[in-house]
Amino acid sequence: MLIDSDRPHDLARNSQGTALLGDPRNDENLIVSQLHLAFVKFHNAMIDKLKADGVNPGQLFDEAQKLVRWHYQWIVLHEFLPLLVGQNVVDTVLKRGRRFYSTFWRREPYIPVEFSVAAYRFGHSQVRGGYRINDNFAGAIFVPPGSGGNDLSSGKPLPPERAMDWRNFFKLSETGTPQLSQRIDATISRPLFQLPFIPPNMASNPASLAQRNLLRHLTFGLPSGQTVARRMGIAPLSAADLADVAAIDAGLAKSTPLWFYVLREADKRADGRSLGPLGGRIVAEVFIGLLQADELSYLCQQPSWRPTLGEGGDFKMADLLKFAGVGEAPVLPSLAEASAPPAETPQPAEVAAS
């Protein structure tokens, strides 16, 4: 895959500075853009390894593509999901089968709206107001338009002084402390209440991410969290768990938008360290169901497969970054030490669109 040899710290771009990507959203912010670059480098390192192993040149790309996908799928199934929903939930779905996500009626994999519009938006509550990228640069997720402050927006060539040091996000050595995400709960960071790419004060197109999520609940006609919980045989949240919502609107406390419900459930049932039983089951069944229904996945083609990289038959995100050659500190231009992002207080997620 393409990497500009003169700018190896950035995605390949055309003469207008646009990243050469299948999905332009992967260049909307610096962190996702650099993660995409890490996967490009992982793919290229896999090509180099297979060449050294003597793989037939005519089979090289297909074999690299398969192994890159399978190692990534292994990370999702054996590292990401256990951290997010709990190992017991993953084991239950794998051993006893899926109860709710079925591809039978569609006859092909699909993304249910309960996942895409609600449960998998849990990550919005985990976003911090700002992040340290490397020893010389830190920035806020967003800054107000025209303020001139440093933020982590992308969509343009990345200066070398902003190259990612993945040690700030993953445990890649015995030293260093990665930045932790926020807890999964019904609060979101202040910058997410005013998305800079949305014009302010437009009722039909709100700039608050929380409000946009709640409006999607109405637009897609999603069932309430309580309805989904009862359908799944899970005890709904108690009145005490939603007392603050009831103080705003008693009806919302009895029929709570699914996105907000998933966040509150994670807070009350898992102390914000993972998803709760409803949110976790939705996310686990969809991920595992997609892998089981994908004819090219290792879970479908070769369920007994083990990673060929890593140690002891296991492979984690830290192993991927190291193999890709981005597990060490980047070489940076000499700069004055950048200040850390300003402290910010998470704000309560809005519970009613107005």
C-alpha positions, 0 to 999 in steps of 0.5 A, a space after each residue: 500500500 502507498 506510503 510517501 517515502 518523503 512523508 512516512 509519518 502521514 497517509 499518502 495524499 494527492 496534490 490537493 492534500 487529500 488522503 488516498 483512502 477508501 473512506 474519507 472519514 478515516 482522515 477526519 481527525 489525527 488519531 484515526 488518521 494515524 491509526 489507518 496509517 498504522 494498518 497500512 504499515 502493518 499490511 506492508 510489513 506483512 508483505 515483506 515478511 511473506 516475501 522473506 518466507 518465499 511466498 509465490 509472488 502471484 499469491 503474495 497480495 491475497 495471502 497478505 490481505 487474508 493474514 492482515 484481516 485475520 490478525 485484526 479479527 483476532 484482536 477484535 474477538 480476543 482483546 477488544 470484545 473481552 475488555 468491552 463486554 466481558 470475557 464471559 459474554 464473549 464465551 457465552 455467545 461463542 459456545 451457546 450461540 447468538 440469541 438476537 442477531 440473526 442473518 437468516 432473514 436477510 441472508 447476508 450480514 448487516 448492521 442493525 440500527 440498535 447497534 449503529 444508532 445506539 449501543 455502539 455509540 457508547 464510545 462518545 462518552 469515552 472521548 477525552 477533551 484532549 490528548 497528548 500525541 507525542 512529547 512535543 504536541 498535545 491538542 483538544 479534540 475540537 476548538 471553536 472555529 476561528 479560535 486559532 487553538 491546536 486541535 486534532 482535526 485532520 483532512 490535510 497534510 500532517 506536520 511531522 511534529 504531530 506524528 503519533 507516539 502510540 505509547 500514549 495510547 497503548 502499553 508498548 513497553 514497561 515504562 510509560 502510562 497510556 492515556 485512559 479513556 473516560 468511563 462509559 457513563 451518561 457524560 460527554 466531554 465539553 467539546 462534543 456539545 459544539 461540533 465545529 463542522 456544524 453551524 451553531 443555532 440550527 434546530 434542524 441540524 444541532 451541533 451537540 453530539 448528544 442531541 444528534 444521537 437522541 434525535 436519531 433515536 426518534 428518526 429511526 424509531 428505535 425501541 426504548 432501553 426498557 423495551 429492549 431489556 425486557 425483550 432480551 430477558 434482562 432486568 431493566 434499570 430501576 427508577 433510582 437508576 434514572 431518578 435524574 431523568 425522571 426529574 426532567 421528564 417522567 416519561 423518559 425515565 420509563 421509556 428511555 432512549 436506547 443510546 442514553 440507556 446503554 450509557 446509564 446501564 454501563 455506569 450502574 451495572 459495570 461502574 463505567 468500566 465496560 458495557 452493561 448486560 444489554 449493551 454488551 450483549 448487543 455489541 458482542 452478538 453483532 461483532 461475532 455474528 458478522 465474523 461468523 457470517 463473513 465467508 472470508 473471516 477466520 472464524 468462518 474459514 478456519 475457526 481453529 486458526 491461531 495468529 502467526 505473529 505475536 507470542 504464544 498463539 496470541 496477538 494484541 493491538 500492541 503486537 500489531 503496532 510493533 510489527 508495523 514499526 510504529 511501536 517506538 517514539 517517532 523522530 520529531 523536529 526539535 520543538 519547545 515542549 507543548 503544554 498538555 491539554 487543558 483540564 475539562 469537566 465532563 458535562 451531563 449528556 442531554 436527555 431531551 432534545 429541545 
